[in-house]
Structure formats: structure tokens, C-alpha cells
Amino acid sequence: MSDQEEAERIEAGRLLFAGPIDFERGVPSMEFLPEAGVPEIAFAGRSNVGKSSLINALTGRLKLARASTEPGRTRDLNFFRVGDVLRLVDLPGYGYAKAPKNEIGRWTTLTRDYLRGRTSLKRVILLIDGRHGLKPDDKDVMDALDKAAVTYQLVLTKADKVKPTEIAATAQATAAAIAKRPAAHPEIIATSAETGLGIELLRAEIAALA
């Protein structure tokens, strides 16, 4: 890709997220899903990986998605409307969560059903903690997405918490781990919601799908 093409992609991402963005609805069960239409980009990851913080950084809104230090606070599918062209979907975290087992079971089933059957879902942004790399739970989710033929892209979060050489090594190891996975998008983006690292690149990727 030429420098000009890359600059145009970056600008398209900036313009997309500079427009109106609003919380649309929280979905506690499948019958409350909004009508499929515009493309949807879903954000998945372990509890406390930084999904809400990343969505806020992408959109430039400090409190669009409610961030928490307590694992398991996101318990519905939260839909955000980006103008008339796109939806962002904040999925409940997987792995450890401070919640009753029946509640964890409900949102796990809800997430699985959404990922498996949503025709307007264009890509899952699968967040991986840049301090730790891939965990067994992440690999289980990738197995499920590969089986469902849902395209996903890995994004490393909290890259500001480790040295640049360490995040580069984690990105390289992660790329090697997904090289033969059929539904994995090959490009891995390291991000920081605190410093803005990688945010414009992720905006550009999402804008291309819109």
C-alpha cells in the first residue's frame, strides 16, 4: 500500500469517528437485537482486557462505553450507532468475572448465539492484553470463531504498560499463533487507550469495513 493510500485510509477513519456516535441499546437476550442492516463490528475479549476503554478511545468519547476495574461489568450486548453506516457492539467479557454462575451462563450463551448467527457482523475485534499475550480462553474463542467462519482481528491492548520491544515480541508471537487459523485477519494492531497508540490504524481498519 502506498503512503497516499494509507493516508486516505487514516483520514477515512478519522472522519467516520468524528461524526455522530450514540448508545443505541443494551440487549439482554436475542429477541431484543436491533434489526440487522448496517455492518457491525463486535469487540470481544477477556474480562478487564479494556474493551470499553478502547471503544471510548476509538470514538473520542470519554464515557460512551462504561469502563470498570471490576471484571464482568458488561453483561449485555451493548450496541453503539456510528452515524447511519455502522454499529459497534461491546460484548460481555469471558474468563473470570464477579457475577453469579447463572448470570455468566446467560451472557455466554447470548454472546455465542449472536456471533454464530448475525448476518450483519463483519468482523470481531478480539482484544488481547498486551502485557500477557494469548491465554487458553482466547484460543477457545478463536476456535469457536474459526468454526463459525466469523472473521476476527487481534488487537493488543495496554501497550503503554510494557516496553516497546516487549509489545513487538508479543505481536510477533501472536501473529505466529494465528498464522494457520482460517478466520483470522493477519494484521495485528498494538493499541493504548491511554496514549492513543494504534487508534488511528484501528479506525482505518473499521472504516474500510463500513
mmCIF file of the C-alpha atoms, coordinates in Angstrom:
data_MODEL
# 
_entry.id   MODEL 
# 
loop_
_atom_site.group_PDB 
_atom_site.id 
_atom_site.type_symbol 
_atom_site.label_atom_id 
_atom_site.label_alt_id 
_atom_site.label_comp_id 
_atom_site.label_asym_id 
_atom_site.label_entity_id 
_atom_site.label_seq_id 
_atom_site.pdbx_PDB_ins_code 
_atom_site.Cartn_x 
_atom_site.Cartn_y 
_atom_site.Cartn_z 
_atom_site.occupancy 
_atom_site.B_iso_or_equiv 
_atom_site.pdbx_formal_charge 
_atom_site.auth_seq_id 
_atom_site.auth_comp_id 
_atom_site.auth_asym_id 
_atom_site.auth_atom_id 
_atom_site.pdbx_PDB_model_num 
ATOM 1   C CA . MET A 1 1   ? 0.000   0.000   0.000  1.00 0.00 ? 1   MET A CA 1 
ATOM 2   C CA . SER A 1 2   ? 1.358   3.426   -0.967 1.00 0.00 ? 2   SER A CA 1 
ATOM 3   C CA . ASP A 1 3   ? 1.786   6.278   1.512  1.00 0.00 ? 3   ASP A CA 1 
ATOM 4   C CA . GLN A 1 4   ? -1.065  8.098   -0.238 1.00 0.00 ? 4   GLN A CA 1 
ATOM 5   C CA . GLU A 1 5   ? -3.420  5.136   0.087  1.00 0.00 ? 5   GLU A CA 1 
ATOM 6   C CA . GLU A 1 6   ? -2.509  4.721   3.749  1.00 0.00 ? 6   GLU A CA 1 
ATOM 7   C CA . ALA A 1 7   ? -3.099  8.428   4.384  1.00 0.00 ? 7   ALA A CA 1 
ATOM 8   C CA . GLU A 1 8   ? -6.519  8.156   2.735  1.00 0.00 ? 8   GLU A CA 1 
ATOM 9   C CA . ARG A 1 9   ? -7.417  5.169   4.915  1.00 0.00 ? 9   ARG A CA 1 
ATOM 10  C CA . ILE A 1 10  ? -6.376  7.052   8.046  1.00 0.00 ? 10  ILE A CA 1 
ATOM 11  C CA . GLU A 1 11  ? -8.419  10.081  7.023  1.00 0.00 ? 11  GLU A CA 1 
ATOM 12  C CA . ALA A 1 12  ? -11.477 7.933   6.294  1.00 0.00 ? 12  ALA A CA 1 
ATOM 13  C CA . GLY A 1 13  ? -11.194 6.503   9.804  1.00 0.00 ? 13  GLY A CA 1 
ATOM 14  C CA . ARG A 1 14  ? -10.871 9.943   11.348 1.00 0.00 ? 14  ARG A CA 1 
ATOM 15  C CA . LEU A 1 15  ? -13.929 11.238  9.503  1.00 0.00 ? 15  LEU A CA 1 
ATOM 16  C CA . LEU A 1 16  ? -16.044 8.212   10.401 1.00 0.00 ? 16  LEU A CA 1 
ATOM 17  C CA . PHE A 1 17  ? -15.427 8.585   14.124 1.00 0.00 ? 17  PHE A CA 1 
ATOM 18  C CA . ALA A 1 18  ? -15.646 12.394  14.061 1.00 0.00 ? 18  ALA A CA 1 
ATOM 19  C CA . GLY A 1 19  ? -19.354 12.127  13.201 1.00 0.00 ? 19  GLY A CA 1 
ATOM 20  C CA . PRO A 1 20  ? -22.325 11.329  15.449 1.00 0.00 ? 20  PRO A CA 1 
ATOM 21  C CA . ILE A 1 21  ? -21.941 8.276   17.698 1.00 0.00 ? 21  ILE A CA 1 
ATOM 22  C CA . ASP A 1 22  ? -24.600 7.261   20.204 1.00 0.00 ? 22  ASP A CA 1 
ATOM 23  C CA . PHE A 1 23  ? -25.503 4.399   22.508 1.00 0.00 ? 23  PHE A CA 1 
ATOM 24  C CA . GLU A 1 24  ? -28.336 2.548   20.777 1.00 0.00 ? 24  GLU A CA 1 
ATOM 25  C CA . ARG A 1 25  ? -29.437 -0.190  23.177 1.00 0.00 ? 25  ARG A CA 1 
ATOM 26  C CA . GLY A 1 26  ? -28.392 -2.899  25.577 1.00 0.00 ? 26  GLY A CA 1 
ATOM 27  C CA . VAL A 1 27  ? -29.519 -6.370  24.538 1.00 0.00 ? 27  VAL A CA 1 
ATOM 28  C CA . PRO A 1 28  ? -30.122 -8.912  27.348 1.00 0.00 ? 28  PRO A CA 1 
ATOM 29  C CA . SER A 1 29  ? -31.439 -11.644 25.024 1.00 0.00 ? 29  SER A CA 1 
ATOM 30  C CA . MET A 1 30  ? -31.629 -12.370 21.297 1.00 0.00 ? 30  MET A CA 1 
ATOM 31  C CA . GLU A 1 31  ? -35.213 -11.163 20.796 1.00 0.00 ? 31  GLU A CA 1 
ATOM 32  C CA . PHE A 1 32  ? -34.104 -7.606  21.622 1.00 0.00 ? 32  PHE A CA 1 
ATOM 33  C CA . LEU A 1 33  ? -31.460 -7.415  18.877 1.00 0.00 ? 33  LEU A CA 1 
ATOM 34  C CA . PRO A 1 34  ? -31.831 -4.380  16.609 1.00 0.00 ? 34  PRO A CA 1 
ATOM 35  C CA . GLU A 1 35  ? -32.787 -5.130  13.028 1.00 0.00 ? 35  GLU A CA 1 
ATOM 36  C CA . ALA A 1 36  ? -29.781 -6.227  11.005 1.00 0.00 ? 36  ALA A CA 1 
ATOM 37  C CA . GLY A 1 37  ? -28.816 -3.726  8.342  1.00 0.00 ? 37  GLY A CA 1 
ATOM 38  C CA . VAL A 1 38  ? -25.671 -1.681  8.651  1.00 0.00 ? 38  VAL A CA 1 
ATOM 39  C CA . PRO A 1 39  ? -22.345 -3.503  9.160  1.00 0.00 ? 39  PRO A CA 1 
ATOM 40  C CA . GLU A 1 40  ? -21.486 -4.425  12.750 1.00 0.00 ? 40  GLU A CA 1 
ATOM 41  C CA . ILE A 1 41  ? -18.053 -4.643  14.362 1.00 0.00 ? 41  ILE A CA 1 
ATOM 42  C CA . ALA A 1 42  ? -18.026 -6.547  17.655 1.00 0.00 ? 42  ALA A CA 1 
ATOM 43  C CA . PHE A 1 43  ? -15.427 -6.175  20.401 1.00 0.00 ? 43  PHE A CA 1 
ATOM 44  C CA . ALA A 1 44  ? -14.610 -9.330  22.372 1.00 0.00 ? 44  ALA A CA 1 
ATOM 45  C CA . GLY A 1 45  ? -12.011 -10.203 24.971 1.00 0.00 ? 45  GLY A CA 1 
ATOM 46  C CA . ARG A 1 46  ? -11.312 -11.460 28.449 1.00 0.00 ? 46  ARG A CA 1 
ATOM 47  C CA . SER A 1 47  ? -12.921 -9.628  31.352 1.00 0.00 ? 47  SER A CA 1 
ATOM 48  C CA . ASN A 1 48  ? -10.989 -6.450  32.155 1.00 0.00 ? 48  ASN A CA 1 
ATOM 49  C CA . VAL A 1 49  ? -8.957  -6.538  28.919 1.00 0.00 ? 49  VAL A CA 1 
ATOM 50  C CA . GLY A 1 50  ? -10.009 -2.947  28.179 1.00 0.00 ? 50  GLY A CA 1 
ATOM 51  C CA . LYS A 1 51  ? -12.881 -3.230  25.679 1.00 0.00 ? 51  LYS A CA 1 
ATOM 52  C CA . SER A 1 52  ? -14.832 -0.249  26.978 1.00 0.00 ? 52  SER A CA 1 
ATOM 53  C CA . SER A 1 53  ? -11.712 1.902   27.277 1.00 0.00 ? 53  SER A CA 1 
ATOM 54  C CA . LEU A 1 54  ? -10.720 1.078   23.695 1.00 0.00 ? 54  LEU A CA 1 
ATOM 55  C CA . ILE A 1 55  ? -14.197 1.873   22.358 1.00 0.00 ? 55  ILE A CA 1 
ATOM 56  C CA . ASN A 1 56  ? -14.078 5.209   24.167 1.00 0.00 ? 56  ASN A CA 1 
ATOM 57  C CA . ALA A 1 57  ? -10.634 5.941   22.688 1.00 0.00 ? 57  ALA A CA 1 
ATOM 58  C CA . LEU A 1 58  ? -11.768 4.988   19.177 1.00 0.00 ? 58  LEU A CA 1 
ATOM 59  C CA . THR A 1 59  ? -14.826 7.212   19.348 1.00 0.00 ? 59  THR A CA 1 
ATOM 60  C CA . GLY A 1 60  ? -13.159 10.061  21.202 1.00 0.00 ? 60  GLY A CA 1 
ATOM 61  C CA . ARG A 1 61  ? -15.911 9.931   23.844 1.00 0.00 ? 61  ARG A CA 1 
ATOM 62  C CA . LEU A 1 62  ? -14.729 9.504   27.406 1.00 0.00 ? 62  LEU A CA 1 
ATOM 63  C CA . LYS A 1 63  ? -17.874 7.832   28.747 1.00 0.00 ? 63  LYS A CA 1 
ATOM 64  C CA . LEU A 1 64  ? -19.617 6.291   25.726 1.00 0.00 ? 64  LEU A CA 1 
ATOM 65  C CA . ALA A 1 65  ? -18.888 2.750   26.935 1.00 0.00 ? 65  ALA A CA 1 
ATOM 66  C CA . ARG A 1 66  ? -18.838 2.342   30.705 1.00 0.00 ? 66  ARG A CA 1 
ATOM 67  C CA . ALA A 1 67  ? -15.402 1.186   31.806 1.00 0.00 ? 67  ALA A CA 1 
ATOM 68  C CA . SER A 1 68  ? -14.834 -0.570  35.113 1.00 0.00 ? 68  SER A CA 1 
ATOM 69  C CA . THR A 1 69  ? -11.965 -2.120  37.030 1.00 0.00 ? 69  THR A CA 1 
ATOM 70  C CA . GLU A 1 70  ? -14.321 -4.879  38.184 1.00 0.00 ? 70  GLU A CA 1 
ATOM 71  C CA . PRO A 1 71  ? -14.332 -7.894  35.814 1.00 0.00 ? 71  PRO A CA 1 
ATOM 72  C CA . GLY A 1 72  ? -17.741 -8.789  34.413 1.00 0.00 ? 72  GLY A CA 1 
ATOM 73  C CA . ARG A 1 73  ? -19.489 -5.410  34.483 1.00 0.00 ? 73  ARG A CA 1 
ATOM 74  C CA . THR A 1 74  ? -20.624 -5.656  30.836 1.00 0.00 ? 74  THR A CA 1 
ATOM 75  C CA . ARG A 1 75  ? -23.452 -8.200  30.949 1.00 0.00 ? 75  ARG A CA 1 
ATOM 76  C CA . ASP A 1 76  ? -25.499 -7.377  27.842 1.00 0.00 ? 76  ASP A CA 1 
ATOM 77  C CA . LEU A 1 77  ? -24.629 -6.824  24.197 1.00 0.00 ? 77  LEU A CA 1 
ATOM 78  C CA . ASN A 1 78  ? -24.218 -3.043  24.047 1.00 0.00 ? 78  ASN A CA 1 
ATOM 79  C CA . PHE A 1 79  ? -24.865 -1.518  20.625 1.00 0.00 ? 79  PHE A CA 1 
ATOM 80  C CA . PHE A 1 80  ? -23.484 1.865   19.571 1.00 0.00 ? 80  PHE A CA 1 
ATOM 81  C CA . ARG A 1 81  ? -24.584 3.580   16.366 1.00 0.00 ? 81  ARG A CA 1 
ATOM 82  C CA . VAL A 1 82  ? -21.916 5.311   14.277 1.00 0.00 ? 82  VAL A CA 1 
ATOM 83  C CA . GLY A 1 83  ? -23.967 7.645   12.111 1.00 0.00 ? 83  GLY A CA 1 
ATOM 84  C CA . ASP A 1 84  ? -26.068 5.725   9.593  1.00 0.00 ? 84  ASP A CA 1 
ATOM 85  C CA . VAL A 1 85  ? -23.269 3.472   8.389  1.00 0.00 ? 85  VAL A CA 1 
ATOM 86  C CA . LEU A 1 86  ? -22.012 1.275   11.230 1.00 0.00 ? 86  LEU A CA 1 
ATOM 87  C CA . ARG A 1 87  ? -22.663 -0.294  14.625 1.00 0.00 ? 87  ARG A CA 1 
ATOM 88  C CA . LEU A 1 88  ? -20.092 -1.118  17.281 1.00 0.00 ? 88  LEU A CA 1 
ATOM 89  C CA . VAL A 1 89  ? -21.018 -3.940  19.656 1.00 0.00 ? 89  VAL A CA 1 
ATOM 90  C CA . ASP A 1 90  ? -19.428 -4.254  23.106 1.00 0.00 ? 90  ASP A CA 1 
ATOM 91  C CA . LEU A 1 91  ? -19.667 -7.922  24.109 1.00 0.00 ? 91  LEU A CA 1 
ATOM 92  C CA . PRO A 1 92  ? -19.531 -9.261  27.678 1.00 0.00 ? 92  PRO A CA 1 
ATOM 93  C CA . GLY A 1 93  ? -16.052 -10.361 28.709 1.00 0.00 ? 93  GLY A CA 1 
ATOM 94  C CA . TYR A 1 94  ? -15.139 -14.012 29.071 1.00 0.00 ? 94  TYR A CA 1 
ATOM 95  C CA . GLY A 1 95  ? -12.951 -15.685 31.666 1.00 0.00 ? 95  GLY A CA 1 
ATOM 96  C CA . TYR A 1 96  ? -13.031 -14.555 35.277 1.00 0.00 ? 96  TYR A CA 1 
ATOM 97  C CA . ALA A 1 97  ? -15.938 -12.319 36.300 1.00 0.00 ? 97  ALA A CA 1 
ATOM 98  C CA . LYS A 1 98  ? -17.523 -11.221 39.566 1.00 0.00 ? 98  LYS A CA 1 
ATOM 99  C CA . ALA A 1 99  ? -21.023 -12.491 38.866 1.00 0.00 ? 99  ALA A CA 1 
ATOM 100 C CA . PRO A 1 100 ? -23.293 -15.447 39.733 1.00 0.00 ? 100 PRO A CA 1 
ATOM 101 C CA . LYS A 1 101 ? -22.757 -18.573 37.624 1.00 0.00 ? 101 LYS A CA 1 
ATOM 102 C CA . ASN A 1 102 ? -26.249 -18.442 36.136 1.00 0.00 ? 102 ASN A CA 1 
ATOM 103 C CA . GLU A 1 103 ? -25.665 -14.848 35.007 1.00 0.00 ? 103 GLU A CA 1 
ATOM 104 C CA . ILE A 1 104 ? -22.319 -15.769 33.455 1.00 0.00 ? 104 ILE A CA 1 
ATOM 105 C CA . GLY A 1 105 ? -24.034 -18.652 31.684 1.00 0.00 ? 105 GLY A CA 1 
ATOM 106 C CA . ARG A 1 106 ? -26.744 -16.337 30.319 1.00 0.00 ? 106 ARG A CA 1 
ATOM 107 C CA . TRP A 1 107 ? -24.379 -13.831 28.776 1.00 0.00 ? 107 TRP A CA 1 
ATOM 108 C CA . THR A 1 108 ? -22.033 -16.547 27.491 1.00 0.00 ? 108 THR A CA 1 
ATOM 109 C CA . THR A 1 109 ? -24.920 -18.182 25.617 1.00 0.00 ? 109 THR A CA 1 
ATOM 110 C CA . LEU A 1 110 ? -26.143 -14.801 24.370 1.00 0.00 ? 110 LEU A CA 1 
ATOM 111 C CA . THR A 1 111 ? -22.703 -13.897 23.021 1.00 0.00 ? 111 THR A CA 1 
ATOM 112 C CA . ARG A 1 112 ? -22.277 -17.278 21.336 1.00 0.00 ? 112 ARG A CA 1 
ATOM 113 C CA . ASP A 1 113 ? -25.691 -17.065 19.652 1.00 0.00 ? 113 ASP A CA 1 
ATOM 114 C CA . TYR A 1 114 ? -25.010 -13.542 18.423 1.00 0.00 ? 114 TYR A CA 1 
ATOM 115 C CA . LEU A 1 115 ? -21.587 -14.403 16.993 1.00 0.00 ? 115 LEU A CA 1 
ATOM 116 C CA . ARG A 1 116 ? -22.868 -17.551 15.316 1.00 0.00 ? 116 ARG A CA 1 
ATOM 117 C CA . GLY A 1 117 ? -25.930 -16.144 13.611 1.00 0.00 ? 117 GLY A CA 1 
ATOM 118 C CA . ARG A 1 118 ? -25.645 -12.398 12.965 1.00 0.00 ? 118 ARG A CA 1 
ATOM 119 C CA . THR A 1 119 ? -25.656 -11.725 9.222  1.00 0.00 ? 119 THR A CA 1 
ATOM 120 C CA . SER A 1 120 ? -24.570 -8.086  9.555  1.00 0.00 ? 120 SER A CA 1 
ATOM 121 C CA . LEU A 1 121 ? -21.491 -8.931  11.664 1.00 0.00 ? 121 LEU A CA 1 
ATOM 122 C CA . LYS A 1 122 ? -18.467 -8.079  9.520  1.00 0.00 ? 122 LYS A CA 1 
ATOM 123 C CA . ARG A 1 123 ? -15.622 -8.628  11.968 1.00 0.00 ? 123 ARG A CA 1 
ATOM 124 C CA . VAL A 1 124 ? -14.855 -9.379  15.584 1.00 0.00 ? 124 VAL A CA 1 
ATOM 125 C CA . ILE A 1 125 ? -12.095 -7.280  17.136 1.00 0.00 ? 125 ILE A CA 1 
ATOM 126 C CA . LEU A 1 126 ? -10.591 -9.736  19.605 1.00 0.00 ? 126 LEU A CA 1 
ATOM 127 C CA . LEU A 1 127 ? -8.691  -7.884  22.304 1.00 0.00 ? 127 LEU A CA 1 
ATOM 128 C CA . ILE A 1 128 ? -5.630  -9.459  23.881 1.00 0.00 ? 128 ILE A CA 1 
ATOM 129 C CA . ASP A 1 129 ? -3.878  -7.965  26.912 1.00 0.00 ? 129 ASP A CA 1 
ATOM 130 C CA . GLY A 1 130 ? -0.522  -6.815  25.551 1.00 0.00 ? 130 GLY A CA 1 
ATOM 131 C CA . ARG A 1 131 ? 1.138   -7.495  28.889 1.00 0.00 ? 131 ARG A CA 1 
ATOM 132 C CA . HIS A 1 132 ? 0.317   -11.196 28.827 1.00 0.00 ? 132 HIS A CA 1 
ATOM 133 C CA . GLY A 1 133 ? -0.362  -12.326 25.250 1.00 0.00 ? 133 GLY A CA 1 
ATOM 134 C CA . LEU A 1 134 ? -2.700  -15.167 24.310 1.00 0.00 ? 134 LEU A CA 1 
ATOM 135 C CA . LYS A 1 135 ? -4.358  -17.179 27.078 1.00 0.00 ? 135 LYS A CA 1 
ATOM 136 C CA . PRO A 1 136 ? -6.217  -20.507 26.801 1.00 0.00 ? 136 PRO A CA 1 
ATOM 137 C CA . ASP A 1 137 ? -9.598  -18.713 26.931 1.00 0.00 ? 137 ASP A CA 1 
ATOM 138 C CA . ASP A 1 138 ? -8.564  -16.591 23.930 1.00 0.00 ? 138 ASP A CA 1 
ATOM 139 C CA . LYS A 1 139 ? -7.668  -19.697 21.957 1.00 0.00 ? 139 LYS A CA 1 
ATOM 140 C CA . ASP A 1 140 ? -11.034 -21.269 22.793 1.00 0.00 ? 140 ASP A CA 1 
ATOM 141 C CA . VAL A 1 141 ? -12.802 -18.198 21.417 1.00 0.00 ? 141 VAL A CA 1 
ATOM 142 C CA . MET A 1 142 ? -10.678 -18.276 18.262 1.00 0.00 ? 142 MET A CA 1 
ATOM 143 C CA . ASP A 1 143 ? -11.552 -21.956 17.801 1.00 0.00 ? 143 ASP A CA 1 
ATOM 144 C CA . ALA A 1 144 ? -15.250 -21.057 18.005 1.00 0.00 ? 144 ALA A CA 1 
ATOM 145 C CA . LEU A 1 145 ? -14.901 -18.152 15.565 1.00 0.00 ? 145 LEU A CA 1 
ATOM 146 C CA . ASP A 1 146 ? -12.928 -20.318 13.114 1.00 0.00 ? 146 ASP A CA 1 
ATOM 147 C CA . LYS A 1 147 ? -15.656 -22.954 13.296 1.00 0.00 ? 147 LYS A CA 1 
ATOM 148 C CA . ALA A 1 148 ? -18.391 -20.355 12.728 1.00 0.00 ? 148 ALA A CA 1 
ATOM 149 C CA . ALA A 1 149 ? -16.384 -18.742 9.880  1.00 0.00 ? 149 ALA A CA 1 
ATOM 150 C CA . VAL A 1 150 ? -16.553 -15.320 11.552 1.00 0.00 ? 150 VAL A CA 1 
ATOM 151 C CA . THR A 1 151 ? -13.598 -13.129 10.602 1.00 0.00 ? 151 THR A CA 1 
ATOM 152 C CA . TYR A 1 152 ? -11.690 -11.740 13.581 1.00 0.00 ? 152 TYR A CA 1 
ATOM 153 C CA . GLN A 1 153 ? -8.736  -9.432  14.063 1.00 0.00 ? 153 GLN A CA 1 
ATOM 154 C CA . LEU A 1 154 ? -6.477  -9.477  17.107 1.00 0.00 ? 154 LEU A CA 1 
ATOM 155 C CA . VAL A 1 155 ? -5.727  -6.167  18.809 1.00 0.00 ? 155 VAL A CA 1 
ATOM 156 C CA . LEU A 1 156 ? -3.266  -5.897  21.669 1.00 0.00 ? 156 LEU A CA 1 
ATOM 157 C CA . THR A 1 157 ? -4.375  -3.565  24.467 1.00 0.00 ? 157 THR A CA 1 
ATOM 158 C CA . LYS A 1 158 ? -2.484  -1.734  27.213 1.00 0.00 ? 158 LYS A CA 1 
ATOM 159 C CA . ALA A 1 159 ? 0.644   -1.485  25.074 1.00 0.00 ? 159 ALA A CA 1 
ATOM 160 C CA . ASP A 1 160 ? 1.779   1.503   27.136 1.00 0.00 ? 160 ASP A CA 1 
ATOM 161 C CA . LYS A 1 161 ? 2.204   -0.773  30.161 1.00 0.00 ? 161 LYS A CA 1 
ATOM 162 C CA . VAL A 1 162 ? 5.197   -2.641  28.688 1.00 0.00 ? 162 VAL A CA 1 
ATOM 163 C CA . LYS A 1 163 ? 8.374   -1.739  26.802 1.00 0.00 ? 163 LYS A CA 1 
ATOM 164 C CA . PRO A 1 164 ? 8.112   -1.293  23.001 1.00 0.00 ? 164 PRO A CA 1 
ATOM 165 C CA . THR A 1 165 ? 10.409  -4.292  22.483 1.00 0.00 ? 165 THR A CA 1 
ATOM 166 C CA . GLU A 1 166 ? 8.131   -6.439  24.644 1.00 0.00 ? 166 GLU A CA 1 
ATOM 167 C CA . ILE A 1 167 ? 4.931   -5.454  22.835 1.00 0.00 ? 167 ILE A CA 1 
ATOM 168 C CA . ALA A 1 168 ? 6.678   -6.078  19.499 1.00 0.00 ? 168 ALA A CA 1 
ATOM 169 C CA . ALA A 1 169 ? 7.693   -9.553  20.663 1.00 0.00 ? 169 ALA A CA 1 
ATOM 170 C CA . THR A 1 170 ? 4.144   -10.271 21.847 1.00 0.00 ? 170 THR A CA 1 
ATOM 171 C CA . ALA A 1 171 ? 2.747   -9.121  18.494 1.00 0.00 ? 171 ALA A CA 1 
ATOM 172 C CA . GLN A 1 172 ? 5.193   -11.380 16.655 1.00 0.00 ? 172 GLN A CA 1 
ATOM 173 C CA . ALA A 1 173 ? 4.337   -14.385 18.824 1.00 0.00 ? 173 ALA A CA 1 
ATOM 174 C CA . THR A 1 174 ? 0.620   -13.700 18.396 1.00 0.00 ? 174 THR A CA 1 
ATOM 175 C CA . ALA A 1 175 ? 0.957   -13.457 14.618 1.00 0.00 ? 175 ALA A CA 1 
ATOM 176 C CA . ALA A 1 176 ? 2.737   -16.809 14.558 1.00 0.00 ? 176 ALA A CA 1 
ATOM 177 C CA . ALA A 1 177 ? -0.022  -18.356 16.684 1.00 0.00 ? 177 ALA A CA 1 
ATOM 178 C CA . ILE A 1 178 ? -2.799  -17.315 14.282 1.00 0.00 ? 178 ILE A CA 1 
ATOM 179 C CA . ALA A 1 179 ? -0.924  -17.866 11.005 1.00 0.00 ? 179 ALA A CA 1 
ATOM 180 C CA . LYS A 1 180 ? -2.862  -21.025 10.115 1.00 0.00 ? 180 LYS A CA 1 
ATOM 181 C CA . ARG A 1 181 ? -6.213  -20.060 11.589 1.00 0.00 ? 181 ARG A CA 1 
ATOM 182 C CA . PRO A 1 182 ? -8.740  -19.792 8.733  1.00 0.00 ? 182 PRO A CA 1 
ATOM 183 C CA . ALA A 1 183 ? -10.851 -16.882 10.038 1.00 0.00 ? 183 ALA A CA 1 
ATOM 184 C CA . ALA A 1 184 ? -8.044  -14.748 11.493 1.00 0.00 ? 184 ALA A CA 1 
ATOM 185 C CA . HIS A 1 185 ? -7.190  -11.440 9.839  1.00 0.00 ? 185 HIS A CA 1 
ATOM 186 C CA . PRO A 1 186 ? -3.386  -11.354 9.519  1.00 0.00 ? 186 PRO A CA 1 
ATOM 187 C CA . GLU A 1 187 ? -2.715  -7.804  10.723 1.00 0.00 ? 187 GLU A CA 1 
ATOM 188 C CA . ILE A 1 188 ? -2.277  -7.337  14.464 1.00 0.00 ? 188 ILE A CA 1 
ATOM 189 C CA . ILE A 1 189 ? -2.540  -3.824  15.915 1.00 0.00 ? 189 ILE A CA 1 
ATOM 190 C CA . ALA A 1 190 ? -0.970  -2.827  19.222 1.00 0.00 ? 190 ALA A CA 1 
ATOM 191 C CA . THR A 1 191 ? -3.009  -0.134  20.973 1.00 0.00 ? 191 THR A CA 1 
ATOM 192 C CA . SER A 1 192 ? -3.154  2.009   24.063 1.00 0.00 ? 192 SER A CA 1 
ATOM 193 C CA . ALA A 1 193 ? -6.326  3.768   25.149 1.00 0.00 ? 193 ALA A CA 1 
ATOM 194 C CA . GLU A 1 194 ? -4.120  5.975   27.333 1.00 0.00 ? 194 GLU A CA 1 
ATOM 195 C CA . THR A 1 195 ? -1.602  7.241   24.751 1.00 0.00 ? 195 THR A CA 1 
ATOM 196 C CA . GLY A 1 196 ? -3.588  6.757   21.545 1.00 0.00 ? 196 GLY A CA 1 
ATOM 197 C CA . LEU A 1 197 ? -1.104  4.267   20.094 1.00 0.00 ? 197 LEU A CA 1 
ATOM 198 C CA . GLY A 1 198 ? -2.647  2.339   17.211 1.00 0.00 ? 198 GLY A CA 1 
ATOM 199 C CA . ILE A 1 199 ? -6.020  4.060   17.476 1.00 0.00 ? 199 ILE A CA 1 
ATOM 200 C CA . GLU A 1 200 ? -5.912  5.717   14.049 1.00 0.00 ? 200 GLU A CA 1 
ATOM 201 C CA . LEU A 1 201 ? -4.868  2.417   12.441 1.00 0.00 ? 201 LEU A CA 1 
ATOM 202 C CA . LEU A 1 202 ? -7.798  0.601   14.038 1.00 0.00 ? 202 LEU A CA 1 
ATOM 203 C CA . ARG A 1 203 ? -10.161 3.391   12.989 1.00 0.00 ? 203 ARG A CA 1 
ATOM 204 C CA . ALA A 1 204 ? -8.919  2.968   9.413  1.00 0.00 ? 204 ALA A CA 1 
ATOM 205 C CA . GLU A 1 205 ? -9.499  -0.798  9.508  1.00 0.00 ? 205 GLU A CA 1 
ATOM 206 C CA . ILE A 1 206 ? -13.042 -0.313  10.787 1.00 0.00 ? 206 ILE A CA 1 
ATOM 207 C CA . ALA A 1 207 ? -13.820 2.461   8.293  1.00 0.00 ? 207 ALA A CA 1 
ATOM 208 C CA . ALA A 1 208 ? -12.809 0.162   5.449  1.00 0.00 ? 208 ALA A CA 1 
ATOM 209 C CA . LEU A 1 209 ? -15.442 -2.320  6.601  1.00 0.00 ? 209 LEU A CA 1 
ATOM 210 C CA . ALA A 1 210 ? -18.134 0.359   6.803  1.00 0.00 ? 210 ALA A CA 1 
# 
